[in-house]
Amino acid sequence: MTERNATNDVSQDEVRVVEAVEKRLYIDGKWTEAEGGTTFDVVDPSTGELLCAVADATPSDGRAALEAAVAAQPAFAKTSPRERADMLTAAYELLMERVDDLALLMTLEMGKPLAEARGEIAYAAEFFRHFAGEALRIDGGYQTAPAGNARFLITKQPVGPCLLITPWNFPMAMGTRKLGPAIAAGCTSVIKPAHQTPLSMLALMGILAEAGVPAGAVNCITAMDAGGVMEPLIRSGLARKLSFTGSTRVGRILLEQCAEKVLRTSLELGGNAPFLVFEDADLDEAVDGAIAAKMRNMGEACTAANRIFVHASVIDEFGQRLAAKMSALTVGRGTEPDVKVGPLIDEAGLTKVQSLVADAVDRGATVLTGGEVAPGNGYFYPPTVLTGVPRDAAMADQEIFGPVAPLTPFTTEDEALAAANDTEYGLVAYVFTNDLRRALRIAEALETGMVGLNQGVVSNPAAPFGGVKQSGLGREGGSIGIEEFLETKYIGIAMP
């Protein structure tokens, strides 16, 4: 594998931002080599070329990081809400000051176009700004017992040391969405980013140190063997909470591991989002919403529209309009001007998308645009629209995690609702209709944690994010997000 340098058609800025990032573990406020000096490679998915190598943590390294978090917990819990808010505000400002370099770094390690990467950095920073405010609003209560002979004092305290595991598709925002409330609540943590995209999180560690987060309050370990490193930490009894974003399959395993020590658990897992277009919908609005819901991060998002159900009376027109817009999206390396669709994360991701499309076509689906991979380097898949996708197609039950929009017709409201709910997942759904009563009726009946009404993006740091069924447990963001990192304590006071 060829390592990048300034002579391999790579800009000086690309070399600079990669070289500027620490490649070691961040433990107890210090940059530390992994035990034995082991490393693993980070690859640019648009070329398959080596970006750099980073420290590959061992279970002993993970234990050292967790012990640092445990040791720092008592002092960090005693910091004032204002101090923690100031740390988060400072980190927000540093993220925004460095948005261009951080966006380029993200594009290099996971592929999304620069404009989208800049948007993610701003989105990630907003979690810090939001939870800086929430740190000042941790509340409690005081009330008289019903019999009048006692008083109830209710207070909130940090859960304690936390284990945070983040995915590769939003390598900065999924970190700040967990670290923001943890810091705001006074919890120390050990965070492990996905092995495909460790650089964004390592860059964030430097920013948090600059922002005044004390040694041991946040620790970062990078590792290829996620299970081998994290399972002993989960079972150690030293941590009090796990927050994980990733697949439902892995989430189930982690939930079983957490049961042994009864860890507080937040799981943001898979999605299989339905996107419903009724006959009275504004089709221009619905097509734009479908592009937003489907193509964010090349479709590699748990919130991506995965099953697009369109009323039979408008499916042909909707499909033509969507195909025209999808086919006009420029595919290429995310650092290039005007590129809207970057590569998928790796070869396994590309192979999965190819297999799902082939299966749907074999079962009778029609390709309106895309569907064939162009020769060349990188893990690119073209924006694809399929129509007439049968409900027994493999993609009806699996997250596609690619730029593929499958259209299936329906004729009645009940049929659409039944199809939308016919999944083990329940993260988000999208509904496009101009009938207010129908909109509310459908929104209430959908078995999801979130609903987008006439909009294709629902994520917002100020709103609670999370799902039902096998899409997870708990909520991130909003005013409720910090509660996941707080324990409620009741103090009874006798009043004779």
Buried (B, 14 or more C-beta within 10 A) or exposed (E): EEEBEEEEEBEEEBBEBBEEBBBBBBBBBEBBEBBEEBBBBBBBBBBBBBBBEBBBBBBEBBBBBBBBBBBBBEEBBEBEBEBBBBBBBBBBBBBBEBBBBBBBBBBBBBBBBBBBBBBBBBBBBBBBBBBBBBBEEBEEEEEEEEEEEBBBEEBBBBBBBBBBBBBBBBBBBBBBBBBBBBBBBBBBBBBBBBBBBBBBBBBBBBBBBEBBBBBBBBBBBBBBBBEEBBBBBBBBEBBBBBBBBBBBEBBEEBBEBBEEBEBBBBBBBBBBBBBBBBBEBBBEBBBBBBBBBBBBBBBBBBBBBBBBBBBEEBBBEBBBBBBEBBBEBEBBBBBEEEBBBBBBBBEEBBEBBBEBBEBBBEBEBBBBBBBEBEEEEBBBBBBBBBBBBEEEBBBBBBBBBBBBBBBBBBEEBEBBBEBBBBBEBBBBBBBBBEBEEBBEBBBEEBBBBBBBBBBBEBBEBBBBBBBBBBBBBBBBBBBBBBBBBBBEEEEEEEEE
